[in-house]
């Protein structure tokens, strides 16, 4: 797979408003959900108790609401090669989960470079990420990641 290469701030400006990539599907396994929950100290039964979850209105274990946004960095680096000397993650905004993600689902993301804001030094880039489940034509979650980049 050929990655989109970012070597200058002008590369961001040129890509503003365009879709950067559609990621490969990621399997949402029980192990992956529970590893995430361990790391965030999330002990809610809906992520751990398969039997109880299957009897609930949801029908099975679900991923936590912050799980999908946490997948984005891995998806990003599979498709992007940012070769600038400095950058930071400035923030995450607008996390929306439209429906639960059940264990064993496969999800992918569509990533758009929504905006490039000029700063005194460098630029602030807003990535709009929409998550979908394979085989279902409806958005299941969305989030905006905000990164800051400098070329010196």
Number of C-alpha atoms within 10 A of each C-alpha: 5 8 14 15 13 15 14 16 18 13 13 21 16 10 16 19 16 12 15 20 19 17 18 15 15 16 15 19 17 18 11 14 19 20 13 18 19 11 8 11 10 14 12 10 13 19 21 20 13 17 13 13 17 13 10 12 7 13 15 21 26 25 25 20 16 16 16 23 21 11 14 19 10 10 20 17 12 16 18 15 14 18 12 14 11 12 16 11 12 13 11 14 12 10 16 15 18 13 11 14 24 20 20 15 16 17 21 21 27 18 23 20 21 18 19 22 13 13 11 5 11 16 21 22 24 23 22 22 25 21 23 20 20 15 9 9 8 13 15 19 22 21 21 22 21 18 17 20 22 16 15 9
